[in-house]
Structure formats: structure tokens, C-alpha cells
Amino acid sequence: MTELSVRTQDETTAPRSSIPYRICLLIGLGGLFSGVTGPLLSTFIPPLVRDALGDHRTAIGFVMAIDNVLLLLLIPWAGPASDRASARGRGRLPIVLAGLVLSALGMALLPFSPGFGLPFLIGAIIVLHTGINLQRSPFQALVADVVPSRHRSLATGSITFQMCFGAIAFLMLGRVLGMRPAFLIASGSVLVIAAAFMFGLREPKVVQSQAAEVTFRSLAEAAWSAVRGAIPGMRPIFVAVLMLQLTFQTFTTWYALHAVERFGIKPQDVTIGFIAWAIGGVAGALPAGVIGTRIGRRNAILIGFATMGACMIALDRVTQMNYVIPLLALASASWALPTVNAYPLFVEPVPRQLRGVLASLYLLCMALGGAIGDPLNGRIFDLLNGYRALFLLMACYSALAFVAMLFVPRGVGEADTGHDAVAESALLP
């Protein structure tokens, strides 16, 4: 693959007419990595753990919680570590590559691990999720480092597109070939992604004088300053991202039960709805990046939340399953607008030397949405004695996200507005 040169000067000086298609395609492979690994893990790990432990549900729960424990441990560590590595001239890419290689090793070991006993299975799960969570925040920061400001929405559109496409492809692959071949192919695919990053990406150089300023204490202070609102619009963006993740989590966890109860369909037919959502994500991802570039990130996000909320209300009112499928696809395409544009809006005012730690905060905010979503929604469905209100609940989350985005000042986070000097002074306690 041809090496991709990246400007060493401020990315905001990139020519407006020059779209870095190769960088967008290459950085989008990070989304393909998520699409390759995520669906296979969700499909096959729970049965593997159950077969190893039997019907000891509490023990199964502890094993299944390993990924969340590693997420909470590694994401806050890896982001600041990548900032320090970047400031010292080593770059974030080595941490990303290490995570990908560990993930590939875990994917290769996992399907064979039950034959060697429970400790080996747990070890494979730890290796796999260590790799996945090690690279997440450094990769997010790397996106902002190597992609010019104006084209970050297109780059995150490429990430979302390849993630949804990979999810569809590897779900079908697992169904046709079975677990072991699918995991081995996935492992090889992850190594190919790592090789593409290693030979194709070049990080911009950093002024060495910045290295002395990057300490864990200064990073913690910067994170606290961002949370308390030193960066304009940061807090409402966090709220909007939290609501966005709540909306997505509500669908992925509860839609199957809702569809069986409401429409009386068979459990295996529920997958049609998930496929419709994935197809909508594929169709909407790249257009979402273009729209964010053309009309502004904030406007694109607001349109996405409004359209998604309208789709959820319509989904609550329809009575036939054949109307649900196109509405789900449209809702997912609308979901792509905030999903693609939220991170570029968030990261724009963040100076390069602090992108890792604040990317960690962004990812932890998304993880919080997933952590509180399931018990919160479960409690609501218990109170309502059924799953009928699923889409109304998702409409409420979309509306709250829309309102939160209204508190983001106009112009904040838009392309070519982020200057390191301005952002750095804003972060001072």
C-alpha cells in the first residue's frame, strides 16, 4: 500500500478542495476492526462460557464482565499514555498496533480455548479484550492527528461505514462457516488492518518542547477542566453522546423482546430488524460525513436526532411488520448523522497533546450510556409490564439529545475552528 503523507503543520491549513480519500479509507479500517470483532464476540462468547461453566449463571456473569473491567482499566490509561508517547516523538500508532496484534491473537485462540479448560478460555478472553480496549482511545486521538480538520466527518463516516459493513459480512460468515473458521479469518483480517496502519499511516511530528508539559497530573487537570465546562460546549456534547448511546443500547438489547411480544414473530425472524439497522448504517454513514462537511457538524447532528426521533414515533404507531423494516433502516441512517459528526465536533477544540485523555473521556461517556441503559430500561419495562413502549423511550432519548445539542454554541467544534493555542488556554484551570 502506498504510504500516506500527512502534513506536519496545523491540519487546519489543508486545502479545502483536496479531500484525502486515501487517509479516510485507511483510517476507516479502524471501524472495520470493530465490525470484524464485535458481532462475532457477541454471538459466540456467551455460548462458549456457558458450555464451560454449565448453568451457573452468576459465574457466567462474572466471566462476561471481564470486558467491562478491562474497558474501565485500559481506556483511561491508554489515552494519556498515547499523549505522552506522542509528545515524546514516539507517536500513538505503536499502542494502536499493539492492541490490534493482541486482538488478533485472542481471536485466533478463543475458539480452541474451551478444549484446554476454563483457565485457558478466560486467558483468551483477557488477551482479546485487552487488545480491543488498549487501542480504542489512542485510535480516536489518532483520527484527529492524521485527518485534516475539514475532512474528519468524512473520515468518521468511513469508520462507521466499514464498521457496519464488517458486522454484516462477519455475521453472515459466522453463520455459513461456523465459529472456528470465522474467528480465524477475523484474526487474519485484524493483522491485515494492523499492517495497513503500520505501512500506510504517518503521524505528524510534534514540537519537542511540548513533551515537558505532558504529565499525568496535567492531563488529569485538563480532563477536569473540560468536564466542568472550560471548553465551550463540551458538557452538552457529553450529554448528547450519552443519550445517543442510550438510544442505540435500547434498540440492541430490547428490540428482540419487543418485536416478539408486539408482532408475535418467531425469535429467528427478529434478525431481519437488526439487519435493517445495519443496512441503514451502511447507507447513511458516508452521506452523514458529507452532510456534516457541507452544512456544519452541529446542524447535521440536530437533523439526525430530529429525524431519528420522528422515526421512533412512527415505529411506535405502525401496526404491520413490513412497515417496521424501512423505518428501522431510515432511523439507522439518521443515527449515522450524530454518530459520524459528534466526535469531530467534540475533538475540534482539543489541543493535540490532550486528545488522548479527552478521547478516553468521550469513550467512557459512551460506555456509561451502555452501562446504565440496560438496567434503567429494564426497570421502566418492569413498571410498564411489557416492552410496548420501546420506541417511545428511544424517541425520548433522541429528544433529550436534541435539546442538549441546542446548548452547544453555534460555531463551536466546526471544521477549521480548532487552534491549539486557543484550546490550550481554555483548558487552563
C-alpha positions in Angstrom: 0.0 0.0 0.0 1.3 3.5 -0.9 2.4 5.5 2.1 0.2 8.3 3.1 2.0 11.5 3.9 0.4 13.7 6.5 1.0 17.4 6.9 3.3 18.2 9.8 1.8 21.7 10.1 -1.6 22.6 11.6 -4.2 20.4 9.8 -6.5 23.4 9.6 -4.3 24.7 6.8 -5.2 21.8 4.5 -6.6 23.0 1.1 -10.4 22.9 1.1 -10.6 21.4 -2.3 -8.3 18.5 -1.5 -10.1 15.5 0.0 -7.7 12.9 1.5 -9.6 9.9 0.2 -6.7 7.5 0.9 -6.4 8.6 4.5 -10.2 8.4 5.1 -10.2 4.9 3.6 -7.3 3.8 5.6 -8.4 5.3 8.9 -11.8 3.7 8.3 -10.2 0.3 8.8 -10.4 1.0 12.5 -14.2 0.8 12.1 -13.8 -2.5 10.1 -11.8 -3.8 13.1 -14.9 -3.2 15.3 -17.2 -4.7 12.7 -15.0 -7.8 12.4 -14.6 -8.5 16.1 -17.8 -7.1 17.8 -20.6 -9.2 16.2 -18.6 -12.5 16.5 -17.8 -11.9 20.1 -21.5 -11.1 20.9 -22.6 -14.2 19.1 -20.1 -16.8 20.2 -18.6 -15.9 23.5 -21.7 -16.3 25.7 -22.3 -19.9 24.5 -18.6 -20.8 24.9 -18.7 -19.5 28.5 -22.0 -21.3 29.2 -20.6 -24.6 27.9 -17.5 -24.3 30.0 -19.4 -23.4 33.3 -22.7 -25.1 32.8 -25.8 -23.3 34.1 -24.0 -21.4 36.9 -25.4 -18.0 35.8 -23.6 -15.9 38.5 -20.2 -17.4 37.4 -21.1 -16.8 33.7 -21.9 -13.1 34.6 -18.5 -12.7 36.3 -16.7 -14.0 33.2 -18.8 -11.9 30.8 -17.9 -8.8 32.9 -14.2 -9.2 32.1 -14.6 -7.0 29.0 -16.2 -4.1 31.1 -13.5 -4.3 33.8 -10.7 -4.1 31.2 -12.5 -1.2 29.5 -12.6 0.8 32.7 -9.0 0.0 33.4 -7.4 0.4 30.0 -9.2 3.2 28.3 -8.4 5.9 30.9 -4.8 4.7 30.9 -4.2 4.2 27.2 -5.4 7.7 26.2 -3.0 9.6 28.5 -0.2 7.1 27.6 -0.7 7.9 23.9 -0.5 11.6 24.7 2.8 11.1 26.5 4.2 8.9 23.7 3.1 11.4 21.1 4.7 14.3 23.0 8.0 12.4 23.2 8.0 11.8 19.4 7.1 8.1 19.5 3.5 8.6 18.4 0.3 6.9 19.2 0.5 4.3 16.4 2.6 1.8 18.3 0.0 1.5 21.0 -2.7 1.0 18.4 -0.7 -1.7 16.7 0.0 -3.5 19.9 -3.8 -3.6 20.6 -4.5 -4.9 17.2 -1.9 -7.7 17.4 -3.2 -8.8 20.9 -6.7 -8.8 19.5 -5.7 -10.9 16.6 -4.0 -13.4 19.0 -7.1 -13.5 21.2 -9.4 -14.1 18.1 -7.2 -17.0 17.0 -7.0 -18.6 20.4 -10.6 -18.2 21.6 -12.5 -20.8 19.5 -9.9 -23.5 20.6 -9.6 -22.5 24.2 -12.5 -24.5 25.7 -10.7 -27.7 24.8 -7.9 -26.7 27.2 -10.1 -25.9 30.1 -11.7 -22.9 31.7 -8.5 -21.0 32.7 -7.3 -21.1 29.1 -10.7 -19.8 27.9 -10.6 -16.9 30.5 -7.0 -16.2 29.4 -8.0 -15.9 25.8 -10.9 -13.6 26.7 -8.5 -11.4 28.7 -5.9 -11.2 25.8 -8.7 -10.4 23.3 -10.4 -7.7 25.3 -7.0 -6.2 26.4 -6.1 -5.7 22.8 -9.5 -4.2 21.9 -9.6 -1.7 24.8 -5.9 -0.9 24.6 -6.2 0.6 21.1 -9.6 2.4 21.5 -8.7 5.8 22.9 -5.3 6.1 21.1 -7.0 5.3 17.8 -9.7 8.0 18.4 -6.9 10.5 19.1 -5.0 9.3 16.0 -8.0 10.1 13.8 -7.8 13.7 14.8 -4.0 13.7 14.4 -3.8 12.4 10.8 -7.0 13.7 9.3 -7.3 17.4 8.4 -10.0 19.2 10.4 -12.3 19.8 7.5 -12.5 16.2 6.5 -12.8 14.5 9.9 -16.6 14.0 9.4 -15.9 12.1 6.2 -13.2 10.0 8.0 -15.6 9.1 10.8 -18.2 8.3 8.1 -15.7 5.9 6.6 -15.2 4.4 10.1 -18.9 3.9 10.6 -19.5 2.6 7.1 -16.7 0.0 7.4 -17.9 -1.0 10.9 -21.5 -1.7 9.7 -20.3 -3.4 6.6 -17.9 -5.6 8.5 -20.6 -6.5 11.0 -22.9 -7.7 8.2 -20.1 -9.6 6.4 -18.8 -11.4 9.5 -22.2 -12.2 10.9 -23.0 -14.0 7.6 -19.6 -15.6 7.6 -20.1 -17.0 11.1 -23.5 -18.3 10.2 -22.2 -20.0 7.0 -18.8 -21.3 8.0 -19.2 -21.7 11.8 -17.3 -20.3 14.7 -13.7 -21.5 14.2 -13.2 -20.6 10.5 -14.9 -17.2 11.1 -12.6 -16.4 14.1 -9.5 -17.4 12.2 -10.5 -15.3 9.2 -11.2 -12.4 11.6 -7.8 -12.8 13.2 -6.1 -12.7 9.8 -8.2 -9.6 8.9 -7.1 -7.8 12.0 -3.4 -8.5 11.2 -4.0 -7.1 7.7 -5.5 -4.0 9.2 -2.5 -3.6 11.5 -0.1 -4.0 8.6 -2.1 -1.3 6.6 -1.8 1.1 9.5 1.9 0.4 10.0 2.9 0.9 6.4 0.2 3.4 5.4 -0.1 5.9 8.2 2.5 8.6 9.1 1.8 10.7 12.2 2.7 14.4 12.1 5.8 15.5 14.0 5.4 17.1 17.4 7.4 20.1 18.7 9.7 18.6 21.3 9.1 21.5 23.8 5.6 20.1 24.4 6.9 17.0 26.0 7.8 18.5 29.3 4.2 19.8 29.7 2.6 16.4 29.3 2.3 14.7 32.7 -0.4 12.6 34.2 -1.2 15.4 36.6 -1.5 18.0 33.8 -3.7 15.5 31.9 -6.0 14.9 34.9 -6.3 18.7 35.4 -7.1 19.2 31.7 -9.8 16.5 31.9 -11.4 18.1 35.0 -11.3 21.5 33.3 -13.1 20.0 30.3 -15.8 18.3 32.4 -16.5 21.5 34.3 -17.0 23.4 31.1 -13.7 25.2 30.4 -14.1 24.2 26.8 -17.3 25.7 25.4 -19.9 23.2 24.5 -18.1 20.2 26.0 -20.7 19.3 28.6 -23.7 19.4 26.3 -21.8 17.3 23.8 -21.2 14.7 26.6 -24.9 14.7 27.4 -25.8 14.3 23.7 -23.3 11.4 23.3 -24.7 9.7 26.4 -28.2 9.9 25.0 -27.1 8.7 21.6 -25.6 5.6 23.2 -28.7 5.1 25.3 -30.8 5.1 22.2 -28.6 2.6 20.5 -28.3 0.4 23.5 -32.0 0.4 24.0 -32.5 -1.0 20.5 -29.8 -3.6 20.5 -30.7 -5.0 23.9 -34.5 -4.9 23.9 -35.8 -4.9 20.3 -35.9 -8.7 20.0 -38.2 -9.0 23.1 -40.3 -6.0 21.9 -40.8 -7.5 18.4 -41.7 -11.0 19.6 -44.2 -9.5 22.1 -45.7 -6.9 19.8 -45.9 -8.6 16.5 -45.9 -12.2 17.5 -43.0 -13.2 15.2 -40.6 -16.0 15.8 -37.3 -15.2 17.6 -35.2 -16.1 14.5 -37.2 -13.6 12.4 -36.1 -10.8 14.7 -32.7 -10.7 13.0 -34.4 -9.0 10.0 -34.8 -5.9 12.1 -31.1 -5.9 13.1 -30.0 -6.4 9.5 -32.2 -3.5 8.5 -30.5 -1.3 11.1 -27.1 -2.4 9.9 -28.0 -1.7 6.3 -29.3 1.7 7.3 -26.0 2.4 9.0 -24.0 1.4 5.9 -26.2 3.6 3.6 -26.1 6.6 5.9 -22.5 6.7 7.1 -20.7 8.3 4.2 -23.5 10.7 3.3 -23.5 11.7 7.0 -19.9 12.7 6.7 -20.5 14.7 3.5 -23.6 16.5 5.1 -21.5 17.4 8.2 -18.9 18.9 5.9 -21.4 20.8 3.8 -23.9 22.2 6.4 -21.8 22.0 9.6 -21.4 19.3 12.2 -23.9 20.8 14.7 -26.6 21.2 12.1 -26.1 17.7 10.8 -26.3 16.3 14.4 -29.5 18.2 15.1 -31.1 17.0 11.8 -30.1 13.4 12.7 -31.6 13.5 16.2 -34.8 15.1 14.9 -35.2 12.6 12.1 -34.4 9.7 14.4 -37.0 10.8 16.9 -39.6 11.2 14.2 -38.8 7.6 13.0 -39.2 6.3 16.5 -42.6 7.9 16.9 -43.7 6.4 13.6 -42.3 3.0 14.6 -44.4 3.2 17.8 -47.6 3.8 15.7 -47.2 1.3 12.8 -49.1 -2.0 13.2 -47.5 -4.2 10.5 -44.1 -5.6 10.5 -43.5 -4.8 6.8 -43.5 -1.1 7.7 -41.1 -1.6 10.5 -38.2 -2.7 8.3 -37.9 0.5 6.1 -38.5 2.7 9.2 -35.7 1.0 11.1 -33.3 1.5 8.1 -34.2 5.2 8.0 -33.8 5.5 11.8 -30.3 4.0 11.5 -29.4 6.2 8.6 -30.5 9.2 10.8 -28.5 7.7 13.7 -25.4 7.9 11.5 -25.6 11.7 11.3 -24.8 12.3 15.1 -22.6 9.1 15.3 -20.4 10.4 12.4 -20.3 14.1 13.4 -20.2 14.0 17.2 -16.6 13.1 17.6 -15.2 15.6 15.1 -17.3 18.3 16.8 -16.0 17.1 20.2 -12.3 16.9 19.3 -12.0 20.1 17.2 -11.1 22.5 20.1 -8.9 20.0 21.9 -5.1 20.6 21.5 -3.2 17.7 20.0 -1.3 16.9 23.2 -4.5 16.3 25.1 -6.5 14.4 22.6 -5.8 11.0 24.1 -7.1 11.8 27.6 -10.2 13.6 26.3 -10.8 10.8 23.8 -10.8 8.5 26.8 -13.5 10.7 28.4 -15.5 10.5 25.2 -15.4 6.7 25.1 -16.1 6.4 28.8 -19.2 8.6 28.3 -20.4 6.2 25.6 -19.6 3.2 27.9 -21.6 4.9 30.7 -24.6 5.0 28.3 -24.3 1.3 27.7 -23.8 0.6 31.4 -26.8 2.4 32.7 -29.0 1.8 29.7 -29.9 -1.8 30.3 -30.8 -1.6 34.0 -32.7 1.7 33.5 -34.7 0.4 30.6 -35.3 -2.9 32.4 -36.8 -1.0 35.3 -39.0 1.1 33.0 -40.3 -2.0 31.2 -41.0 -3.7 34.6 -43.1 -0.7 35.6 -45.0 -0.8 32.3 -45.3 -4.6 32.5 -44.1 -5.0 28.9 -41.9 -3.8 26.0 -44.5 -2.0 24.1 -43.0 1.5 24.9 -39.6 0.7 23.4 -39.7 3.1 20.5 -41.3 5.9 22.6 -38.5 5.5 25.0 -36.0 5.8 22.2 -37.8 8.9 20.9 -37.4 10.5 24.4 -33.7 9.8 24.4 -33.4 11.3 20.9 -35.3 14.4 22.1 -33.1 14.9 25.1 -30.0 14.6 22.9 -31.5 17.2 20.5 -32.1 19.6 23.4 -28.6 19.0 24.7 -27.1 19.9 21.3 -29.0 23.2 21.3 -26.7 24.3 24.2 -23.6 23.8 22.0 -22.8 27.4 20.9 -23.0 27.9 17.1 -19.6 27.6 15.5 -18.1 25.6 18.3 -16.5 22.4 17.1 -16.9 23.2 13.4 -14.3 22.5 10.9 -11.2 24.7 10.8 -12.1 26.4 14.1 -9.7 24.5 16.4 -6.5 26.2 17.1 -4.2 24.6 19.6 -3.2 27.8 21.3 -6.8 28.9 21.9 -7.9 25.4 23.1 -4.9 25.1 25.4 -5.6 28.5 27.1 -9.3 27.4 27.5 -8.2 24.2 29.3 -6.1 26.0 32.0 -7.7 25.6 35.4 
